[in-house]
């Protein structure tokens, strides 16, 4: 059968702990977004038919895991790559699910994610793919940390510790400056190992207090300003761990954008998603247009090219539609 799969993007707000001095390592926090989105259609074929090499590569691995002969893929919408919106995980998982669904196979994305080399450090991408919402994952026991990355498939995706739906009136500002993509692959792994081996454990203590006393109550009670202030503070604390690796608390030029937007009342909780360069903030429908205008003017004032978007939170996971 022919199927369509669509999934949104995600913001990665940071980790709970990156120090080897504590019992649990990583523990991601993130939010699912409705847009930008990845949309793919698939139908069975006797070979892999796809005119985009990246997705052909994903398809080859997926067909191997599913033991099927081939697939015809049409990519209708794509996510910007390596900017902090989760393109790698969302597209790899969506491609796998599209192929499985085209062949009428019911699969567990969480179980197969490690075989697709996804979900090894943070569980946010897998969890937002599954269910959307605001997510906090459990991380991994620190004793499992090694200086060499594990082979694909040799881990389990961190479980979801907390999930909340976000109010439909909330909106997330996403600013994408036109600069080099963020880190990924081997370069990201090397940087993360360096960060973990040198991380200050006291930062994790501050994050734990922030998470329990400020962030979780704010998201549970749908208090936008308190939520924004808490995720902004969380991002700054995480940035202290990454400063040596990325050239500051925020990766340039994200820091300049964040400093400028932090002075604007239309948007709260300004931060950097993952390795950037995506900058985010939170607002609501009543101030969304103002937030976009302010962000566009900020880019202009800083003499930076880029795009500004407003995204609704996505409180559901991936959609699969049978087309015939």
C-alpha positions in Angstrom: 0.0 0.0 0.0 1.0 3.6 -0.4 1.4 5.6 2.9 2.2 9.1 4.0 4.1 9.8 7.2 4.4 13.2 8.7 6.3 14.3 11.9 7.3 17.7 13.3 10.6 18.9 14.6 11.8 19.3 18.1 13.7 21.7 20.4 16.4 20.3 22.6 16.4 22.4 25.7 19.4 20.8 27.4 20.5 18.0 29.7 20.1 17.4 33.5 23.6 16.3 34.0 26.9 15.9 32.1 29.2 15.2 35.0 30.6 11.8 35.7 30.4 12.6 39.5 26.6 11.9 39.5 24.8 8.6 39.2 22.7 9.5 36.1 24.2 11.0 32.9 22.5 13.1 30.3 18.7 13.2 30.9 17.4 15.4 28.1 14.6 17.9 28.1 12.8 19.0 24.9 9.6 20.1 23.2 7.9 18.8 20.0 7.0 21.4 17.4 4.3 21.2 14.6 6.7 22.9 12.2 8.9 22.7 10.3 7.9 19.2 9.4 9.1 16.1 7.6 6.6 14.5 5.2 7.3 11.3 3.2 5.3 9.0 1.1 6.2 5.3 0.4 5.0 2.3 -1.4 6.5 -1.1 -2.0 9.0 -1.7 -4.8 11.4 -4.3 -5.9 14.3 -2.0 -5.3 15.1 1.4 -3.6 13.8 4.3 -5.6 14.6 7.7 -4.2 16.3 10.7 -5.8 17.8 12.0 -2.6 20.9 10.2 -1.4 20.4 10.8 2.3 17.0 9.3 2.4 18.1 6.5 0.0 20.7 5.7 2.7 18.1 5.6 5.4 15.9 3.4 3.2 18.7 1.0 2.6 19.2 0.4 6.3 15.5 0.2 7.0 14.9 -2.3 4.2 17.7 -4.4 5.6 16.2 -4.3 9.1 12.7 -5.1 7.8 13.9 -7.8 5.4 12.0 -6.3 2.4 13.2 -6.0 -1.2 12.8 -2.3 -1.8 10.7 0.9 -1.5 9.7 3.9 -3.6 10.0 7.1 -1.6 8.7 10.6 -2.3 10.0 13.3 0.0 7.4 16.1 0.2 8.8 18.3 3.0 12.2 18.2 4.7 13.7 19.6 7.9 16.8 21.8 7.8 19.7 19.6 8.7 22.0 20.0 11.8 20.5 23.3 13.0 19.1 22.0 16.4 15.7 20.9 15.2 16.2 17.1 15.3 16.4 16.5 11.6 18.5 13.3 11.8 16.4 11.4 14.3 13.0 12.5 12.9 13.8 11.7 9.3 15.5 8.4 10.0 12.6 7.2 12.2 10.0 8.5 9.7 11.6 6.8 6.8 11.8 3.5 8.7 8.1 3.8 9.8 7.0 4.7 6.3 8.6 1.6 4.8 7.3 -0.7 7.6 3.8 0.8 7.1 3.9 0.4 3.4 4.5 -3.3 3.9 1.7 -3.5 6.5 4.2 -4.2 9.3 3.6 -3.0 12.9 6.9 -1.9 14.5 8.1 -0.4 17.7 10.1 2.7 16.9 11.7 2.8 20.4 13.0 -0.8 20.0 14.4 -0.2 16.5 15.8 3.3 17.1 19.2 2.0 18.3 19.6 -0.1 15.2 19.1 3.1 13.2 21.8 4.7 15.4 19.3 7.0 17.1 18.5 7.6 20.8 21.9 6.7 22.2 22.5 9.8 24.2 19.2 11.7 24.4 15.8 10.2 24.3 14.1 13.4 23.3 14.0 12.8 19.5 12.4 9.4 19.9 9.9 10.5 22.6 8.7 13.5 20.6 8.4 11.3 17.6 6.3 8.9 19.5 4.0 11.2 21.5 4.9 14.9 21.1 4.6 17.3 24.1 7.2 18.5 26.6 9.5 15.6 27.5 12.1 14.9 30.2 13.9 11.6 29.8 15.7 9.5 32.4 19.2 9.5 30.9 21.6 6.6 31.4 23.5 5.2 34.4 26.8 7.0 34.5 28.7 3.7 34.8 27.9 3.0 31.2 29.8 5.9 29.9 32.8 5.1 27.7 35.2 7.3 25.8 34.3 5.3 22.7 30.8 5.6 21.3 28.8 2.4 21.5 28.2 0.5 18.2 24.8 1.0 16.6 22.1 -1.0 18.4 24.1 -1.5 21.6 21.9 0.7 23.8 18.3 1.3 24.8 16.6 4.6 24.3 16.2 6.5 27.7 12.7 6.1 29.1 10.4 9.1 29.4 10.4 10.4 33.0 8.0 13.3 32.5 5.6 14.2 29.7 3.2 17.1 29.6 1.0 18.5 26.9 1.5 22.2 26.3 -1.4 24.7 25.8 -2.5 25.1 22.2 -2.2 28.9 22.5 1.5 28.7 23.2 3.9 29.4 20.4 7.6 28.9 19.9 9.8 31.4 18.1 12.5 29.7 16.0 15.3 31.9 14.6 17.7 30.2 12.2 20.7 32.5 11.4 22.3 31.7 8.1 25.6 30.2 9.4 27.4 26.9 9.3 25.3 23.9 10.6 25.8 22.7 14.2 27.9 19.7 15.1 26.8 16.2 14.3 28.2 12.7 13.8 31.8 12.0 15.0 32.5 15.7 15.6 29.6 15.9 18.0 30.6 12.7 19.8 34.1 13.9 20.3 32.9 17.2 21.7 30.4 15.5 24.0 33.1 13.2 25.4 35.3 16.2 26.1 32.4 18.1 27.8 31.5 15.1 30.0 35.0 14.4 31.1 35.4 18.0 32.3 31.9 18.9 33.4 31.4 20.8 36.7 29.1 18.6 38.9 27.7 21.7 40.7 26.0 22.8 37.5 23.9 19.6 37.6 22.9 20.4 41.2 21.6 23.8 40.1 19.7 22.3 37.2 18.1 19.7 39.5 16.8 22.5 41.8 15.6 24.5 38.8 13.8 21.5 37.2 11.9 20.5 40.4 11.1 23.8 41.9 10.5 26.0 38.8 10.3 24.2 35.5 8.0 21.2 36.2 5.5 23.3 38.3 5.4 25.9 35.5 4.7 23.4 32.7 2.2 21.5 34.8 0.3 24.6 35.6 0.6 26.1 32.1 2.3 29.3 33.4 4.0 30.6 30.2 6.2 33.3 31.7 7.5 31.1 34.5 8.1 28.3 32.0 10.0 30.6 29.7 12.1 32.0 32.5 12.9 28.4 33.6 14.0 27.1 30.2 16.0 30.2 29.6 17.9 29.6 32.9 18.3 25.9 32.1 19.9 26.9 28.7 22.4 29.2 30.4 23.4 26.5 32.9 23.9 24.0 30.1 25.9 26.5 28.2 28.4 26.7 31.0 29.3 23.1 30.3 29.7 23.7 26.6 31.5 27.0 26.7 35.0 25.7 25.9 33.8 23.5 23.0 31.5 26.0 21.3 33.2 29.4 21.9 31.0 30.7 24.7 27.9 29.9 26.7 26.1 30.0 23.4 27.6 29.2 20.0 28.3 32.4 18.0 26.3 34.1 16.7 23.5 32.6 18.8 24.7 34.5 21.9 24.3 37.9 20.2 20.8 37.0 19.1 19.9 35.6 22.6 21.2 38.7 24.3 19.2 41.0 22.1 15.9 39.1 22.2 16.2 38.7 26.0 15.4 42.4 26.3 12.2 42.1 24.4 8.9 41.5 26.3 7.1 39.7 23.5 9.1 36.5 24.0 10.5 34.7 27.0 12.9 31.9 27.6 15.4 32.6 24.9 17.9 29.9 24.3 19.9 27.7 21.9 18.6 24.3 20.8 21.2 21.6 21.0 24.5 22.7 19.2 22.5 25.4 17.4 22.5 27.6 15.5 18.7 27.6 16.1 17.6 30.1 18.7 14.2 29.6 20.4 11.8 31.5 22.6 8.3 31.0 23.9 5.3 33.3 23.4 1.6 32.9 22.7 -0.9 33.6 19.9 -1.6 37.1 21.1 2.1 38.2 20.7 3.3 35.8 18.0 3.3 38.4 15.3 5.2 40.9 17.5 7.7 38.2 18.4 8.4 37.5 14.7 8.8 41.2 13.9 11.1 41.7 16.9 13.3 38.7 15.8 13.5 39.8 12.2 14.5 43.3 13.3 17.1 41.8 15.6 18.7 39.8 12.8 18.8 43.0 10.7 20.3 45.1 13.6 23.0 42.4 14.0 23.7 42.3 10.3 22.8 38.7 10.1 20.9 36.8 7.4 18.4 34.1 8.5 14.8 33.0 8.9 12.2 33.5 11.6 9.4 31.1 12.2 6.6 30.6 14.7 5.6 27.0 15.6 2.8 25.6 17.6 3.6 22.9 20.2 2.9 19.4 18.9 1.0 17.4 21.5 0.9 14.2 19.5 3.4 12.0 17.8 3.9 10.9 14.2 1.0 10.6 11.8 0.6 7.6 9.4 -2.0 7.8 6.6 -2.9 5.1 4.2 -3.3 6.5 0.7 -4.4 3.4 -1.1 
